[in-house]
Amino acid sequence: MKAEYSLSDFNGIMKNPFYDKLNKEVVVPLRRDVYQVFASIAEQNGEDPEKIMRRCLADYAKKLQEHE
């Protein structure tokens, strides 16, 4: 198994026919007090609360994958 893949490795490969059906936008409802925590952190760092939430979700997903 290759350690890394390049774009040339994927040339000529058929696109996943289910990509558009399975790739859906996900919306997660948050309580106002939870959003306020992210908003205050974002204000201190000069960022958008949504960016911080996405970064937290990505970090958590990475940690879950490491433990599998």
C-alpha positions in Angstrom: 0.0 0.0 0.0 1.3 3.4 -0.9 2.0 5.9 1.9 1.0 8.9 -0.2 -1.0 9.3 -3.4 -0.7 12.0 -6.1 -3.3 13.4 -8.5 -1.9 11.2 -11.3 -2.9 8.1 -9.3 -6.5 9.2 -9.6 -6.6 10.1 -13.3 -8.9 7.9 -15.2 -10.8 6.6 -12.2 -14.6 6.8 -12.3 -16.1 9.4 -10.0 -18.3 8.0 -7.2 -21.8 7.8 -8.7 -23.4 8.2 -5.2 -21.3 11.3 -4.3 -24.1 13.8 -4.9 -26.8 11.7 -3.2 -24.7 11.0 -0.1 -22.9 14.4 0.3 -25.4 16.4 2.3 -25.1 19.6 4.3 -25.4 19.0 8.0 -27.0 21.6 10.3 -26.4 21.2 14.0 -28.7 23.3 16.3 -27.1 25.0 19.2 -28.6 26.5 22.3 -28.0 30.2 22.7 -25.7 29.8 25.8 -23.5 27.3 23.9 -23.2 29.6 20.9 -22.4 32.5 23.3 -19.4 30.6 24.6 -18.0 30.3 21.0 -18.9 33.9 20.3 -17.0 35.2 23.3 -13.9 33.1 22.4 -14.2 34.3 18.8 -14.5 38.0 19.9 -11.3 37.6 22.0 -9.4 36.2 19.0 -11.0 38.3 16.3 -12.5 35.3 14.5 -16.0 34.1 13.4 -17.7 31.8 15.9 -18.5 29.4 13.0 -14.8 29.0 12.2 -14.0 28.1 15.8 -16.9 25.6 15.9 -15.7 24.0 12.7 -12.1 23.7 14.0 -13.3 22.1 17.2 -15.4 19.6 15.3 -12.5 18.8 13.0 -10.1 18.3 16.0 -12.6 16.1 17.8 -13.2 14.0 14.6 -9.4 13.6 14.3 -9.1 12.4 17.9 -11.9 9.9 17.4 -10.1 8.5 14.3 -6.9 8.2 16.3 -8.6 6.1 19.0 -10.3 3.6 16.5 
